[in-house]
Amino acid sequence: MFKLKVKGVAHTVTEEEFAELGVVSELYSGSDISIVSNEALFMPIRKCQNATKFIKKPDGYYEPCPPSHP
């Protein structure tokens, strides 16, 4: 079920992690899984929206950092 919810989205979840998600969500309904999946997909977006500073990583990408970072 989790695979269906993230279909078409770039992710790094392995087959073993999908299997573990299936085990720990045994009593979840389809609606519960949908909500959990959507929250997980939006967490990085919220982190970037709330960031006030960014650090340039060696690979050229920027990453949000805490306000206390110099």
CHARMM internal coordinates of N, CA and C (Angstrom, degrees):
IC EDIT
DIST 1 N 1 CA 1.4486
DIST 1 CA 1 C 1.5366
ANGL 1 N 1 CA 1 C 110.86
DIST 1 C 2 N 1.3418
ANGL 1 CA 1 C 2 N 115.95
DIHE 1 N 1 CA 1 C 2 N -40.32
DIST 2 N 2 CA 1.4702
ANGL 1 C 2 N 2 CA 118.94
DIHE 1 CA 1 C 2 N 2 CA 179.06
DIST 2 CA 2 C 1.5203
ANGL 2 N 2 CA 2 C 110.84
DIHE 1 C 2 N 2 CA 2 C -63.85
DIST 2 C 3 N 1.3202
ANGL 2 CA 2 C 3 N 117.31
DIHE 2 N 2 CA 2 C 3 N -36.50
DIST 3 N 3 CA 1.4703
ANGL 2 C 3 N 3 CA 120.75
DIHE 2 CA 2 C 3 N 3 CA 178.89
DIST 3 CA 3 C 1.5213
ANGL 3 N 3 CA 3 C 110.79
DIHE 2 C 3 N 3 CA 3 C -60.61
DIST 3 C 4 N 1.3153
ANGL 3 CA 3 C 4 N 116.75
DIHE 3 N 3 CA 3 C 4 N -39.92
DIST 4 N 4 CA 1.4621
ANGL 3 C 4 N 4 CA 120.75
DIHE 3 CA 3 C 4 N 4 CA 179.91
DIST 4 CA 4 C 1.5236
ANGL 4 N 4 CA 4 C 111.28
DIHE 3 C 4 N 4 CA 4 C -65.44
DIST 4 C 5 N 1.3187
ANGL 4 CA 4 C 5 N 116.82
DIHE 4 N 4 CA 4 C 5 N -35.96
DIST 5 N 5 CA 1.4666
ANGL 4 C 5 N 5 CA 120.57
DIHE 4 CA 4 C 5 N 5 CA -176.85
DIST 5 CA 5 C 1.5146
ANGL 5 N 5 CA 5 C 112.97
DIHE 4 C 5 N 5 CA 5 C -73.54
DIST 5 C 6 N 1.3397
ANGL 5 CA 5 C 6 N 117.85
DIHE 5 N 5 CA 5 C 6 N -25.11
DIST 6 N 6 CA 1.4664
ANGL 5 C 6 N 6 CA 119.92
DIHE 5 CA 5 C 6 N 6 CA 179.94
DIST 6 CA 6 C 1.5219
ANGL 6 N 6 CA 6 C 112.13
DIHE 5 C 6 N 6 CA 6 C -106.80
DIST 6 C 7 N 1.3186
ANGL 6 CA 6 C 7 N 116.68
DIHE 6 N 6 CA 6 C 7 N 10.21
DIST 7 N 7 CA 1.4636
ANGL 6 C 7 N 7 CA 120.90
DIHE 6 CA 6 C 7 N 7 CA 179.72
DIST 7 CA 7 C 1.5294
ANGL 7 N 7 CA 7 C 109.57
DIHE 6 C 7 N 7 CA 7 C -60.94
DIST 7 C 8 N 1.3194
ANGL 7 CA 7 C 8 N 115.81
DIHE 7 N 7 CA 7 C 8 N 131.77
DIST 8 N 8 CA 1.4602
ANGL 7 C 8 N 8 CA 120.96
DIHE 7 CA 7 C 8 N 8 CA 179.63
DIST 8 CA 8 C 1.5161
ANGL 8 N 8 CA 8 C 113.82
DIHE 7 C 8 N 8 CA 8 C 87.27
DIST 8 C 9 N 1.3387
ANGL 8 CA 8 C 9 N 117.22
DIHE 8 N 8 CA 8 C 9 N 0.19
DIST 9 N 9 CA 1.4568
ANGL 8 C 9 N 9 CA 121.69
DIHE 8 CA 8 C 9 N 9 CA 179.23
DIST 9 CA 9 C 1.5228
ANGL 9 N 9 CA 9 C 108.26
DIHE 8 C 9 N 9 CA 9 C -113.44
DIST 9 C 10 N 1.3112
ANGL 9 CA 9 C 10 N 116.86
DIHE 9 N 9 CA 9 C 10 N 132.85
DIST 10 N 10 CA 1.4645
ANGL 9 C 10 N 10 CA 120.23
DIHE 9 CA 9 C 10 N 10 CA 178.00
DIST 10 CA 10 C 1.5224
ANGL 10 N 10 CA 10 C 109.06
DIHE 9 C 10 N 10 CA 10 C -65.82
DIST 10 C 11 N 1.3214
ANGL 10 CA 10 C 11 N 115.90
DIHE 10 N 10 CA 10 C 11 N 129.62
DIST 11 N 11 CA 1.4673
ANGL 10 C 11 N 11 CA 120.50
DIHE 10 CA 10 C 11 N 11 CA 179.46
DIST 11 CA 11 C 1.5203
ANGL 11 N 11 CA 11 C 109.42
DIHE 10 C 11 N 11 CA 11 C -150.93
DIST 11 C 12 N 1.3129
ANGL 11 CA 11 C 12 N 115.84
DIHE 11 N 11 CA 11 C 12 N 169.17
DIST 12 N 12 CA 1.4622
ANGL 11 C 12 N 12 CA 121.46
DIHE 11 CA 11 C 12 N 12 CA -179.96
DIST 12 CA 12 C 1.5217
ANGL 12 N 12 CA 12 C 111.59
DIHE 11 C 12 N 12 CA 12 C -118.15
DIST 12 C 13 N 1.3142
ANGL 12 CA 12 C 13 N 117.60
DIHE 12 N 12 CA 12 C 13 N 21.01
DIST 13 N 13 CA 1.4592
ANGL 12 C 13 N 13 CA 121.96
DIHE 12 CA 12 C 13 N 13 CA -179.12
DIST 13 CA 13 C 1.5273
ANGL 13 N 13 CA 13 C 108.82
DIHE 12 C 13 N 13 CA 13 C -75.68
DIST 13 C 14 N 1.3345
ANGL 13 CA 13 C 14 N 115.59
DIHE 13 N 13 CA 13 C 14 N 127.96
DIST 14 N 14 CA 1.4613
ANGL 13 C 14 N 14 CA 120.62
DIHE 13 CA 13 C 14 N 14 CA -179.04
DIST 14 CA 14 C 1.5288
ANGL 14 N 14 CA 14 C 110.45
DIHE 13 C 14 N 14 CA 14 C -87.27
DIST 14 C 15 N 1.3189
ANGL 14 CA 14 C 15 N 116.00
DIHE 14 N 14 CA 14 C 15 N 168.76
DIST 15 N 15 CA 1.4674
ANGL 14 C 15 N 15 CA 120.96
DIHE 14 CA 14 C 15 N 15 CA 177.53
DIST 15 CA 15 C 1.5267
ANGL 15 N 15 CA 15 C 110.84
DIHE 14 C 15 N 15 CA 15 C -60.64
DIST 15 C 16 N 1.3326
ANGL 15 CA 15 C 16 N 116.61
DIHE 15 N 15 CA 15 C 16 N -38.83
DIST 16 N 16 CA 1.4600
ANGL 15 C 16 N 16 CA 120.60
DIHE 15 CA 15 C 16 N 16 CA 179.09
DIST 16 CA 16 C 1.5257
ANGL 16 N 16 CA 16 C 111.32
DIHE 15 C 16 N 16 CA 16 C -64.26
DIST 16 C 17 N 1.3314
ANGL 16 CA 16 C 17 N 116.24
DIHE 16 N 16 CA 16 C 17 N -38.60
DIST 17 N 17 CA 1.4653
ANGL 16 C 17 N 17 CA 120.33
DIHE 16 CA 16 C 17 N 17 CA 178.54
DIST 17 CA 17 C 1.5269
ANGL 17 N 17 CA 17 C 110.89
DIHE 16 C 17 N 17 CA 17 C -68.94
DIST 17 C 18 N 1.3266
ANGL 17 CA 17 C 18 N 117.37
DIHE 17 N 17 CA 17 C 18 N -37.68
DIST 18 N 18 CA 1.4660
ANGL 17 C 18 N 18 CA 119.61
DIHE 17 CA 17 C 18 N 18 CA 175.09
DIST 18 CA 18 C 1.5228
ANGL 18 N 18 CA 18 C 110.29
DIHE 17 C 18 N 18 CA 18 C -62.64
DIST 18 C 19 N 1.3343
ANGL 18 CA 18 C 19 N 117.00
DIHE 18 N 18 CA 18 C 19 N -40.72
DIST 19 N 19 CA 1.4596
ANGL 18 C 19 N 19 CA 120.99
DIHE 18 CA 18 C 19 N 19 CA 178.23
DIST 19 CA 19 C 1.5251
ANGL 19 N 19 CA 19 C 110.57
DIHE 18 C 19 N 19 CA 19 C -62.86
DIST 19 C 20 N 1.3334
ANGL 19 CA 19 C 20 N 117.12
DIHE 19 N 19 CA 19 C 20 N -41.70
DIST 20 N 20 CA 1.4682
ANGL 19 C 20 N 20 CA 121.01
DIHE 19 CA 19 C 20 N 20 CA 178.40
DIST 20 CA 20 C 1.5285
ANGL 20 N 20 CA 20 C 111.15
DIHE 19 C 20 N 20 CA 20 C -64.97
DIST 20 C 21 N 1.3352
ANGL 20 CA 20 C 21 N 116.35
DIHE 20 N 20 CA 20 C 21 N -39.81
DIST 21 N 21 CA 1.4709
ANGL 20 C 21 N 21 CA 119.83
DIHE 20 CA 20 C 21 N 21 CA 175.80
DIST 21 CA 21 C 1.5260
ANGL 21 N 21 CA 21 C 110.96
DIHE 20 C 21 N 21 CA 21 C -59.92
DIST 21 C 22 N 1.3175
ANGL 21 CA 21 C 22 N 116.06
DIHE 21 N 21 CA 21 C 22 N -39.18
DIST 22 N 22 CA 1.4573
ANGL 21 C 22 N 22 CA 120.25
DIHE 21 CA 21 C 22 N 22 CA 177.92
DIST 22 CA 22 C 1.5142
ANGL 22 N 22 CA 22 C 112.24
DIHE 21 C 22 N 22 CA 22 C -63.41
DIST 22 C 23 N 1.3184
ANGL 22 CA 22 C 23 N 116.41
DIHE 22 N 22 CA 22 C 23 N -38.94
DIST 23 N 23 CA 1.4719
ANGL 22 C 23 N 23 CA 120.81
DIHE 22 CA 22 C 23 N 23 CA -179.61
DIST 23 CA 23 C 1.5290
ANGL 23 N 23 CA 23 C 110.75
DIHE 22 C 23 N 23 CA 23 C -69.15
DIST 23 C 24 N 1.3324
ANGL 23 CA 23 C 24 N 117.08
DIHE 23 N 23 CA 23 C 24 N -48.03
DIST 24 N 24 CA 1.4694
ANGL 23 C 24 N 24 CA 119.71
DIHE 23 CA 23 C 24 N 24 CA -175.52
DIST 24 CA 24 C 1.5241
ANGL 24 N 24 CA 24 C 113.10
DIHE 23 C 24 N 24 CA 24 C -74.91
DIST 24 C 25 N 1.3144
ANGL 24 CA 24 C 25 N 117.93
DIHE 24 N 24 CA 24 C 25 N -14.27
DIST 25 N 25 CA 1.4651
ANGL 24 C 25 N 25 CA 120.73
DIHE 24 CA 24 C 25 N 25 CA -179.80
DIST 25 CA 25 C 1.5305
ANGL 25 N 25 CA 25 C 111.24
DIHE 24 C 25 N 25 CA 25 C -109.52
DIST 25 C 26 N 1.3052
ANGL 25 CA 25 C 26 N 116.49
DIHE 25 N 25 CA 25 C 26 N 29.46
DIST 26 N 26 CA 1.4619
ANGL 25 C 26 N 26 CA 121.64
DIHE 25 CA 25 C 26 N 26 CA -173.99
DIST 26 CA 26 C 1.5331
ANGL 26 N 26 CA 26 C 113.54
DIHE 25 C 26 N 26 CA 26 C -54.44
DIST 26 C 27 N 1.3097
ANGL 26 CA 26 C 27 N 118.27
DIHE 26 N 26 CA 26 C 27 N -40.27
DIST 27 N 27 CA 1.4696
ANGL 26 C 27 N 27 CA 120.74
DIHE 26 CA 26 C 27 N 27 CA -176.90
DIST 27 CA 27 C 1.5312
ANGL 27 N 27 CA 27 C 113.32
DIHE 26 C 27 N 27 CA 27 C -97.83
DIST 27 C 28 N 1.3248
ANGL 27 CA 27 C 28 N 117.65
DIHE 27 N 27 CA 27 C 28 N 9.23
DIST 28 N 28 CA 1.4689
ANGL 27 C 28 N 28 CA 121.28
DIHE 27 CA 27 C 28 N 28 CA 179.16
DIST 28 CA 28 C 1.5247
ANGL 28 N 28 CA 28 C 109.58
DIHE 27 C 28 N 28 CA 28 C -76.27
DIST 28 C 29 N 1.3204
ANGL 28 CA 28 C 29 N 115.69
DIHE 28 N 28 CA 28 C 29 N 144.52
DIST 29 N 29 CA 1.4621
ANGL 28 C 29 N 29 CA 120.29
DIHE 28 CA 28 C 29 N 29 CA 173.54
DIST 29 CA 29 C 1.5279
ANGL 29 N 29 CA 29 C 108.81
DIHE 28 C 29 N 29 CA 29 C -84.25
DIST 29 C 30 N 1.3110
ANGL 29 CA 29 C 30 N 116.93
DIHE 29 N 29 CA 29 C 30 N 170.93
DIST 30 N 30 CA 1.4601
ANGL 29 C 30 N 30 CA 121.13
DIHE 29 CA 29 C 30 N 30 CA 176.52
DIST 30 CA 30 C 1.5158
ANGL 30 N 30 CA 30 C 111.38
DIHE 29 C 30 N 30 CA 30 C -60.49
DIST 30 C 31 N 1.3230
ANGL 30 CA 30 C 31 N 116.30
DIHE 30 N 30 CA 30 C 31 N -36.36
DIST 31 N 31 CA 1.4593
ANGL 30 C 31 N 31 CA 121.23
DIHE 30 CA 30 C 31 N 31 CA 178.37
DIST 31 CA 31 C 1.5280
ANGL 31 N 31 CA 31 C 110.69
DIHE 30 C 31 N 31 CA 31 C -66.46
DIST 31 C 32 N 1.3316
ANGL 31 CA 31 C 32 N 117.25
DIHE 31 N 31 CA 31 C 32 N -41.36
DIST 32 N 32 CA 1.4652
ANGL 31 C 32 N 32 CA 121.01
DIHE 31 CA 31 C 32 N 32 CA 177.30
DIST 32 CA 32 C 1.5221
ANGL 32 N 32 CA 32 C 110.74
DIHE 31 C 32 N 32 CA 32 C -60.02
DIST 32 C 33 N 1.3190
ANGL 32 CA 32 C 33 N 116.72
DIHE 32 N 32 CA 32 C 33 N -45.46
DIST 33 N 33 CA 1.4588
ANGL 32 C 33 N 33 CA 121.29
DIHE 32 CA 32 C 33 N 33 CA -179.24
DIST 33 CA 33 C 1.5263
ANGL 33 N 33 CA 33 C 110.48
DIHE 32 C 33 N 33 CA 33 C -64.66
DIST 33 C 34 N 1.3044
ANGL 33 CA 33 C 34 N 117.11
DIHE 33 N 33 CA 33 C 34 N -37.98
DIST 34 N 34 CA 1.4604
ANGL 33 C 34 N 34 CA 121.18
DIHE 33 CA 33 C 34 N 34 CA 177.65
DIST 34 CA 34 C 1.5224
ANGL 34 N 34 CA 34 C 110.89
DIHE 33 C 34 N 34 CA 34 C -62.49
DIST 34 C 35 N 1.3196
ANGL 34 CA 34 C 35 N 117.25
DIHE 34 N 34 CA 34 C 35 N -43.71
DIST 35 N 35 CA 1.4642
ANGL 34 C 35 N 35 CA 121.55
DIHE 34 CA 34 C 35 N 35 CA -179.92
DIST 35 CA 35 C 1.5249
ANGL 35 N 35 CA 35 C 110.75
DIHE 34 C 35 N 35 CA 35 C -65.53
DIST 35 C 36 N 1.3310
ANGL 35 CA 35 C 36 N 116.80
DIHE 35 N 35 CA 35 C 36 N -45.51
DIST 36 N 36 CA 1.4612
ANGL 35 C 36 N 36 CA 121.04
DIHE 35 CA 35 C 36 N 36 CA 179.55
DIST 36 CA 36 C 1.5304
ANGL 36 N 36 CA 36 C 110.31
DIHE 35 C 36 N 36 CA 36 C -61.62
DIST 36 C 37 N 1.3147
ANGL 36 CA 36 C 37 N 116.71
DIHE 36 N 36 CA 36 C 37 N -43.41
DIST 37 N 37 CA 1.4631
ANGL 36 C 37 N 37 CA 120.90
DIHE 36 CA 36 C 37 N 37 CA -179.56
DIST 37 CA 37 C 1.5225
ANGL 37 N 37 CA 37 C 111.24
DIHE 36 C 37 N 37 CA 37 C -63.74
DIST 37 C 38 N 1.3211
ANGL 37 CA 37 C 38 N 116.97
DIHE 37 N 37 CA 37 C 38 N -45.16
DIST 38 N 38 CA 1.4651
ANGL 37 C 38 N 38 CA 120.07
DIHE 37 CA 37 C 38 N 38 CA 179.79
DIST 38 CA 38 C 1.5217
ANGL 38 N 38 CA 38 C 111.45
DIHE 37 C 38 N 38 CA 38 C -63.37
DIST 38 C 39 N 1.3242
ANGL 38 CA 38 C 39 N 117.19
DIHE 38 N 38 CA 38 C 39 N -40.94
DIST 39 N 39 CA 1.4598
ANGL 38 C 39 N 39 CA 120.31
DIHE 38 CA 38 C 39 N 39 CA 177.75
DIST 39 CA 39 C 1.5175
ANGL 39 N 39 CA 39 C 110.80
DIHE 38 C 39 N 39 CA 39 C -61.48
DIST 39 C 40 N 1.3288
ANGL 39 CA 39 C 40 N 117.11
DIHE 39 N 39 CA 39 C 40 N -43.43
DIST 40 N 40 CA 1.4656
ANGL 39 C 40 N 40 CA 121.11
DIHE 39 CA 39 C 40 N 40 CA 179.84
DIST 40 CA 40 C 1.5254
ANGL 40 N 40 CA 40 C 110.53
DIHE 39 C 40 N 40 CA 40 C -63.79
DIST 40 C 41 N 1.3288
ANGL 40 CA 40 C 41 N 117.68
DIHE 40 N 40 CA 40 C 41 N -38.36
DIST 41 N 41 CA 1.4649
ANGL 40 C 41 N 41 CA 120.81
DIHE 40 CA 40 C 41 N 41 CA -179.73
DIST 41 CA 41 C 1.5276
ANGL 41 N 41 CA 41 C 112.14
DIHE 40 C 41 N 41 CA 41 C -68.55
DIST 41 C 42 N 1.3295
ANGL 41 CA 41 C 42 N 117.16
DIHE 41 N 41 CA 41 C 42 N -31.82
DIST 42 N 42 CA 1.4586
ANGL 41 C 42 N 42 CA 120.44
DIHE 41 CA 41 C 42 N 42 CA -176.46
DIST 42 CA 42 C 1.5239
ANGL 42 N 42 CA 42 C 113.80
DIHE 41 C 42 N 42 CA 42 C -91.19
DIST 42 C 43 N 1.3277
ANGL 42 CA 42 C 43 N 118.87
DIHE 42 N 42 CA 42 C 43 N -9.82
DIST 43 N 43 CA 1.4697
ANGL 42 C 43 N 43 CA 120.74
DIHE 42 CA 42 C 43 N 43 CA -179.31
DIST 43 CA 43 C 1.5309
ANGL 43 N 43 CA 43 C 113.06
DIHE 42 C 43 N 43 CA 43 C -57.59
DIST 43 C 44 N 1.3366
ANGL 43 CA 43 C 44 N 119.96
DIHE 43 N 43 CA 43 C 44 N -46.09
DIST 44 N 44 CA 1.4755
ANGL 43 C 44 N 44 CA 118.91
DIHE 43 CA 43 C 44 N 44 CA 178.79
DIST 44 CA 44 C 1.5292
ANGL 44 N 44 CA 44 C 112.85
DIHE 43 C 44 N 44 CA 44 C -64.70
DIST 44 C 45 N 1.3167
ANGL 44 CA 44 C 45 N 116.59
DIHE 44 N 44 CA 44 C 45 N -33.01
DIST 45 N 45 CA 1.4691
ANGL 44 C 45 N 45 CA 120.29
DIHE 44 CA 44 C 45 N 45 CA 179.08
DIST 45 CA 45 C 1.5148
ANGL 45 N 45 CA 45 C 109.96
DIHE 44 C 45 N 45 CA 45 C -66.74
DIST 45 C 46 N 1.3239
ANGL 45 CA 45 C 46 N 116.78
DIHE 45 N 45 CA 45 C 46 N -44.59
DIST 46 N 46 CA 1.4637
ANGL 45 C 46 N 46 CA 120.40
DIHE 45 CA 45 C 46 N 46 CA 178.78
DIST 46 CA 46 C 1.5242
ANGL 46 N 46 CA 46 C 111.07
DIHE 45 C 46 N 46 CA 46 C -63.53
DIST 46 C 47 N 1.3296
ANGL 46 CA 46 C 47 N 116.45
DIHE 46 N 46 CA 46 C 47 N -38.44
DIST 47 N 47 CA 1.4597
ANGL 46 C 47 N 47 CA 120.56
DIHE 46 CA 46 C 47 N 47 CA 179.43
DIST 47 CA 47 C 1.5263
ANGL 47 N 47 CA 47 C 110.08
DIHE 46 C 47 N 47 CA 47 C -61.51
DIST 47 C 48 N 1.3164
ANGL 47 CA 47 C 48 N 117.29
DIHE 47 N 47 CA 47 C 48 N -41.96
DIST 48 N 48 CA 1.4689
ANGL 47 C 48 N 48 CA 121.26
DIHE 47 CA 47 C 48 N 48 CA 179.07
DIST 48 CA 48 C 1.5214
ANGL 48 N 48 CA 48 C 111.75
DIHE 47 C 48 N 48 CA 48 C -70.61
DIST 48 C 49 N 1.3174
ANGL 48 CA 48 C 49 N 117.90
DIHE 48 N 48 CA 48 C 49 N -38.03
DIST 49 N 49 CA 1.4578
ANGL 48 C 49 N 49 CA 120.98
DIHE 48 CA 48 C 49 N 49 CA -179.64
DIST 49 CA 49 C 1.5230
ANGL 49 N 49 CA 49 C 111.65
DIHE 48 C 49 N 49 CA 49 C -64.84
DIST 49 C 50 N 1.3168
ANGL 49 CA 49 C 50 N 117.21
DIHE 49 N 49 CA 49 C 50 N -35.38
DIST 50 N 50 CA 1.4615
ANGL 49 C 50 N 50 CA 121.58
DIHE 49 CA 49 C 50 N 50 CA -176.92
DIST 50 CA 50 C 1.5256
ANGL 50 N 50 CA 50 C 113.11
DIHE 49 C 50 N 50 CA 50 C -87.30
DIST 50 C 51 N 1.3152
ANGL 50 CA 50 C 51 N 117.77
DIHE 50 N 50 CA 50 C 51 N -9.49
DIST 51 N 51 CA 1.4647
ANGL 50 C 51 N 51 CA 121.08
DIHE 50 CA 50 C 51 N 51 CA -177.47
DIST 51 CA 51 C 1.5176
ANGL 51 N 51 CA 51 C 111.05
DIHE 50 C 51 N 51 CA 51 C -73.73
DIST 51 C 52 N 1.3148
ANGL 51 CA 51 C 52 N 114.91
DIHE 51 N 51 CA 51 C 52 N 144.01
DIST 52 N 52 CA 1.4634
ANGL 51 C 52 N 52 CA 120.33
DIHE 51 CA 51 C 52 N 52 CA 175.33
DIST 52 CA 52 C 1.5223
ANGL 52 N 52 CA 52 C 111.24
DIHE 51 C 52 N 52 CA 52 C -110.66
DIST 52 C 53 N 1.3475
ANGL 52 CA 52 C 53 N 116.18
DIHE 52 N 52 CA 52 C 53 N -15.19
DIST 53 N 53 CA 1.4621
ANGL 52 C 53 N 53 CA 121.38
DIHE 52 CA 52 C 53 N 53 CA 179.71
DIST 53 CA 53 C 1.5237
ANGL 53 N 53 CA 53 C 109.41
DIHE 52 C 53 N 53 CA 53 C -137.25
DIST 53 C 54 N 1.3181
ANGL 53 CA 53 C 54 N 115.51
DIHE 53 N 53 CA 53 C 54 N 151.12
DIST 54 N 54 CA 1.4578
ANGL 53 C 54 N 54 CA 121.42
DIHE 53 CA 53 C 54 N 54 CA 178.64
DIST 54 CA 54 C 1.5230
ANGL 54 N 54 CA 54 C 109.47
DIHE 53 C 54 N 54 CA 54 C -132.14
DIST 54 C 55 N 1.3308
ANGL 54 CA 54 C 55 N 115.97
DIHE 54 N 54 CA 54 C 55 N 149.03
DIST 55 N 55 CA 1.4568
ANGL 54 C 55 N 55 CA 122.86
DIHE 54 CA 54 C 55 N 55 CA 177.66
DIST 55 CA 55 C 1.5242
ANGL 55 N 55 CA 55 C 107.86
DIHE 54 C 55 N 55 CA 55 C -113.30
DIST 55 C 56 N 1.3348
ANGL 55 CA 55 C 56 N 116.16
DIHE 55 N 55 CA 55 C 56 N 134.40
DIST 56 N 56 CA 1.4642
ANGL 55 C 56 N 56 CA 119.65
DIHE 55 CA 55 C 56 N 56 CA 176.14
DIST 56 CA 56 C 1.5277
ANGL 56 N 56 CA 56 C 108.21
DIHE 55 C 56 N 56 CA 56 C -82.62
DIST 56 C 57 N 1.3247
ANGL 56 CA 56 C 57 N 116.65
DIHE 56 N 56 CA 56 C 57 N 123.68
DIST 57 N 57 CA 1.4562
ANGL 56 C 57 N 57 CA 122.95
DIHE 56 CA 56 C 57 N 57 CA -179.33
DIST 57 CA 57 C 1.5253
ANGL 57 N 57 CA 57 C 109.68
DIHE 56 C 57 N 57 CA 57 C -86.00
DIST 57 C 58 N 1.3476
ANGL 57 CA 57 C 58 N 117.58
DIHE 57 N 57 CA 57 C 58 N 162.23
DIST 58 N 58 CA 1.4706
ANGL 57 C 58 N 58 CA 120.62
DIHE 57 CA 57 C 58 N 58 CA -179.83
DIST 58 CA 58 C 1.5291
ANGL 58 N 58 CA 58 C 113.97
DIHE 57 C 58 N 58 CA 58 C -58.51
DIST 58 C 59 N 1.3352
ANGL 58 CA 58 C 59 N 116.87
DIHE 58 N 58 CA 58 C 59 N -26.93
DIST 59 N 59 CA 1.4675
ANGL 58 C 59 N 59 CA 119.46
DIHE 58 CA 58 C 59 N 59 CA -179.65
DIST 59 CA 59 C 1.5313
ANGL 59 N 59 CA 59 C 112.74
DIHE 58 C 59 N 59 CA 59 C -81.44
DIST 59 C 60 N 1.3474
ANGL 59 CA 59 C 60 N 117.20
DIHE 59 N 59 CA 59 C 60 N 1.87
DIST 60 N 60 CA 1.4556
ANGL 59 C 60 N 60 CA 121.40
DIHE 59 CA 59 C 60 N 60 CA 177.19
DIST 60 CA 60 C 1.5118
ANGL 60 N 60 CA 60 C 114.65
DIHE 59 C 60 N 60 CA 60 C 95.48
DIST 60 C 61 N 1.3311
ANGL 60 CA 60 C 61 N 117.68
DIHE 60 N 60 CA 60 C 61 N -9.64
DIST 61 N 61 CA 1.4532
ANGL 60 C 61 N 61 CA 121.23
DIHE 60 CA 60 C 61 N 61 CA 179.02
DIST 61 CA 61 C 1.5245
ANGL 61 N 61 CA 61 C 110.48
DIHE 60 C 61 N 61 CA 61 C -87.18
DIST 61 C 62 N 1.3251
ANGL 61 CA 61 C 62 N 115.57
DIHE 61 N 61 CA 61 C 62 N 157.02
DIST 62 N 62 CA 1.4560
ANGL 61 C 62 N 62 CA 121.08
DIHE 61 CA 61 C 62 N 62 CA 177.09
DIST 62 CA 62 C 1.5178
ANGL 62 N 62 CA 62 C 109.15
DIHE 61 C 62 N 62 CA 62 C -103.24
DIST 62 C 63 N 1.3389
ANGL 62 CA 62 C 63 N 114.75
DIHE 62 N 62 CA 62 C 63 N 145.01
DIST 63 N 63 CA 1.4662
ANGL 62 C 63 N 63 CA 120.90
DIHE 62 CA 62 C 63 N 63 CA -178.89
DIST 63 CA 63 C 1.5131
ANGL 63 N 63 CA 63 C 108.21
DIHE 62 C 63 N 63 CA 63 C -128.93
DIST 63 C 64 N 1.3408
ANGL 63 CA 63 C 64 N 118.38
DIHE 63 N 63 CA 63 C 64 N 136.36
DIST 64 N 64 CA 1.4717
ANGL 63 C 64 N 64 CA 119.78
DIHE 63 CA 63 C 64 N 64 CA 178.11
DIST 64 CA 64 C 1.5257
ANGL 64 N 64 CA 64 C 109.59
DIHE 63 C 64 N 64 CA 64 C -66.58
DIST 64 C 65 N 1.3342
ANGL 64 CA 64 C 65 N 115.17
DIHE 64 N 64 CA 64 C 65 N 146.29
DIST 65 N 65 CA 1.4534
ANGL 64 C 65 N 65 CA 119.45
DIHE 64 CA 64 C 65 N 65 CA 178.53
DIST 65 CA 65 C 1.5338
ANGL 65 N 65 CA 65 C 108.94
DIHE 64 C 65 N 65 CA 65 C -131.14
DIST 65 C 66 N 1.3190
ANGL 65 CA 65 C 66 N 117.35
DIHE 65 N 65 CA 65 C 66 N 164.45
DIST 66 N 66 CA 1.4692
ANGL 65 C 66 N 66 CA 120.47
DIHE 65 CA 65 C 66 N 66 CA -178.68
DIST 66 CA 66 C 1.5270
ANGL 66 N 66 CA 66 C 111.24
DIHE 65 C 66 N 66 CA 66 C -67.68
DIST 66 C 67 N 1.3170
ANGL 66 CA 66 C 67 N 116.98
DIHE 66 N 66 CA 66 C 67 N 153.81
DIST 67 N 67 CA 1.4751
ANGL 66 C 67 N 67 CA 120.60
DIHE 66 CA 66 C 67 N 67 CA -179.56
DIST 67 CA 67 C 1.5250
ANGL 67 N 67 CA 67 C 113.10
DIHE 66 C 67 N 67 CA 67 C -59.13
DIST 67 C 68 N 1.3257
ANGL 67 CA 67 C 68 N 118.30
DIHE 67 N 67 CA 67 C 68 N -25.80
DIST 68 N 68 CA 1.4683
ANGL 67 C 68 N 68 CA 121.02
DIHE 67 CA 67 C 68 N 68 CA -178.45
DIST 68 CA 68 C 1.5225
ANGL 68 N 68 CA 68 C 112.98
DIHE 67 C 68 N 68 CA 68 C -76.77
DIST 68 C 69 N 1.3251
ANGL 68 CA 68 C 69 N 117.06
DIHE 68 N 68 CA 68 C 69 N -9.75
DIST 69 N 69 CA 1.4766
ANGL 68 C 69 N 69 CA 120.61
DIHE 68 CA 68 C 69 N 69 CA -179.04
DIST 69 CA 69 C 1.5193
ANGL 69 N 69 CA 69 C 109.54
DIHE 68 C 69 N 69 CA 69 C -70.13
DIST 69 C 70 N 1.3422
ANGL 69 CA 69 C 70 N 117.15
DIHE 69 N 69 CA 69 C 70 N 135.66
DIST 70 N 70 CA 1.4859
ANGL 69 C 70 N 70 CA 118.84
DIHE 69 CA 69 C 70 N 70 CA -178.13
DIST 70 CA 70 C 1.5253
ANGL 70 N 70 CA 70 C 113.59
DIHE 69 C 70 N 70 CA 70 C -68.75
END
COOR INIT
IC SEED 1 N 1 CA 1 C
IC BUILD
